[in-house]
Amino acid sequence: MIKKHGLTANKALGQNFLLDTQLLSRIASVPGDLQDSLVFEVGPGPGGLTQALLQAGAKVKAVERDERCLPALQELSNHFPDQLNVINEDALKIDLSQLFDTPFHIVSNLPYNVGSALLIKWLSSADWPPAWQSLTLMFQREVADRIVAKEGSSAYGRLSILAQWRCDAKLAMSVHRSAFTPPPKVMSAIVHLTPKEQPESVSPEMLAKLTQTAFSQRRKMLRQSLKSLPGGLDALKTVGIDGARRPETVSVDEFVTLARCLSA
């Protein structure tokens, strides 16, 4: 398909094509049985993962910005009638509530240049639980490690907290760089996230602001970084968190408690 349509991965779009059919089938199985399920995919490219999802029985809505890939995806659609709908658009501009009116899964080999931004967008929904039932996403291994990291580790940071306060996050599998065409310079990994109950009385906006402020200077003590946040120092005292601690030592639950205090 790639040869037929003269496709090459576009670095500017963060593309790396994944063609190993066995690996793609394993990725498509991570969310569970997808027979007759709705799936949203970002950046299908020539359609390797898309085909695995379709073969698993899913009905896929895919957003592809690169017009060069559309003819290949149309051929795939012809092979799986009524299962694939491709939208030529920028994924960051997509409003999922306009695409789906019933629960769905998100499964994607995300373009590296927009992966974190899309994840934060999906995790920051004002409505919770979200319409999506799970996220199965490919990231650079470094980013994947940050998503699932626990406090005290060098990978732990803002992305860890934003992912874990509302979701159960786990590393589903590692993917070697040699599996891609062309091979990227870094290793990759699949992260699987499922929504859990949101802690009460916590504003997502406040948690996002708190974590951004705290980790903007991650080597500084909390009392130094949070003094620029209105009410930050008072909140530390109220909840009993030592201001001499550094942000990477503060657990997700403790950040949630701080955000709850600030939200109030």
N, C-alpha and C positions, 0 to 999 in steps of 0.2 A: 504493500500500500504506500509506504514511504517512497519507494523507488518509482512507483507508477506516477505519483503526483509531485515528484521532485522536491520532497520536503527535507529541510534541514532545521535542526534546533536553533532557535533564535535566542542568543544570550540576553538581548535587551528585554525579552519577555520572560526571562527566567526559565526557559524550556530545557528539559532533558527527557528524552523519550525512553519509556520503559517498555520492553518488548518481550520479556521472558514470560511465556504463557502460564507456566506452573506458578511462578511467583505472583503474577497478576490474579490468578484464581485464589491463591492463599489470601491476598489482600481483600478480595471481594467477599471472602468468607468471614472476615473479622467481625462485622456487625451481626452475624448470625444468618438465619435463613432469609433471603431476600426475595423469595418467590412472591410475585405480585406486589412487592413493596415499592414505594416511591423513593427515588434517590436523586440527590442533587450533586453534580460533579462540576468542578472548576478546572478549566484548562485541559480538556481531554486530548489535545494535540491530534495525532493520527488515530487515536481511539483504542489504544491497547487495553487500558483499564476499563474503558467503556464497554468493550466487547466482553470482558470477563463479567461485568455487572449484568449485561444483557443475557449472557449465557446462564447466569444464576437466577434468571427470571424476573429481574428488576425492571421497572419502568423508569427511565432515566431522563432527567432534564439537565442538559449540559450547557454551560456558558463558555464559549470559546471566542477570544478576542482576535485571534490570528486568522484572517480570512483565507490564508493559504490552505488551512486544514479543513475548511468547510466541505469541499468536494469529497474528501476521503470519509468524513463523518456522514455525508449524505449516502454514500455507498453502504456504510454500515447500517444506516437507518433502513435502507431498502432490504437488507438481509433480515432485519428484525422489525417487521411492520408493526406500527402503533406502539413501539416500545421506547423509541428515542426521539426526543425533541431538542434541537440545538438552537441556542440563542447566541447571536453574534453581538456581544456586548462586553463591557468592562465589569468584571465580577464585583468590584468595590462599589459599583453603582446599582447593583441588583437589590431590590427589595423582595426578600423571600416570601413575605406575606402576600405579595401579588402573584407569586408563582404557585403556591401550594395552599390549599384550604383544608388539607388533612395531614396527619403526621408523616414525616419523611426522615430519611437518613442522609447525611452528607458524607460522601466518600470521594477522596480526591488525592491525586499526586499534585500537590499545590505548586504553582510556579514559585520558585524560591524568593523572588523579589517582592511578593505580596502576601506570602503565607502568614506571617505573624499579624499583619494588619487585618487580614480576613478573620483569623481566629479571634482576635480581640473584639472585632465587630460582632461575631456570632455569640461571644460570651457576655457581651455588654447589653443584651436586650433588656428593655424596661420590663417586659412581660416574662415571668418565669413561673413554671417551667416553660421552656421554649417549644416551638412547633417541631423542631428536629428531635429525633429520638436518640441519635448518636452521631458522633463525629469520628471518622476514620481517616486520618490525614497523614500524608507523607511530608516530613520536614528534613532539613539538614540535621544530622545527629546532634549537633551542638544545641540547636533550638529545641529538639525533642527532649533532650536531657533537662533543659530549663523548665519545660512544661511540667514534668513529673518530679522535679527535684524537691527534696525535703530541706527544712531549715538546717543551717549549719554547713551545707555543702556549697562549693564555689559556684555551682550552677543555679542555686536558689536565688530567686529575685521576683520582680514584679509579675512576670509572665506566669511563674509558678503559682502565685497567690490568686491572680485573676482566673486561672484555669481551675484551681482546686477548691475555691470557696463555694462554688456552685456545682462542681462536677467531680466524679470519680475519674481520675486520669491514670492511664497505665501505658507502658511501652509494650506494644503488641509484637513487634519484630524489628530486627535490624535489616538493613538492605545495603549490600556492598556496592561501592561505586561502579564496579565492573558490570553491574546489571543494566546500566543506562547507556544510551547512545545519544551524544557522546558521553563518556564517563566524566562526571563532575570531579572537582578536586577534593571533595569531602565525602564522607560516608553519610548515609541517610537512615531514617527510622520511621516506622509507622506508630503513631500515637492514637489511642482509642479513648474517647471521652464520652461519658454518659451523664445526663443531668441528674442531680440530686436535689433535695429540698433546699431552698434558699434560706439561710439564717434570717430570723425575723428582725425587723426594725433597722435594717442596714441599707443605706443608699448605694447602689452600684457606682454612681458618679462619685460619691465621697470615698469609697474604697479605691477607685481608680486614681483619684487625686492624692489620697494618702500614700499609696504605694509609689506613685510617680515621684512625690516629694521625698519620701524616705530613701528610695534607691537612686535618686539623682546624684547622691553623694554617699555611696554605699560603704565607704571606708570610714565615714564620720559617725560619731555617736548620734543616737536618735534625737537627743535634746538639741544637737546642733542643726540637724537637717529639718526637724519639725518646728523649729522656732519661726520659720517663715510661713507656716500653715496656721491660720487663725484658729485658736483654741487647741493647737497641737500639744503644747507643753502642759496645759491644764488636763487634757485627756490622758496623758501619760501618768500623771499623778492620780487621777480619779480611778483608773483601772489597775494601778499598782505595777506598772512596767518601768523598770529601771532605765532612766534616760541615758545611762552610760553604755547601754547595750548597742551593738551595731545591728542594722536592719536584717542582715542575713541570719541572725540568731533568733529572730522573732517568728513564731509559728504562724501558720495561716489562721488558726483560731484566735491568736492574740491580735493579729491585724484586723480581723473581723470585729473583735471586741472594741478595739480602738475606733474603728469606723462607725460602729454602733453609737459609741459615746459622742463622736463628732456629729453624726447624723441627728442626734437628739438635740 
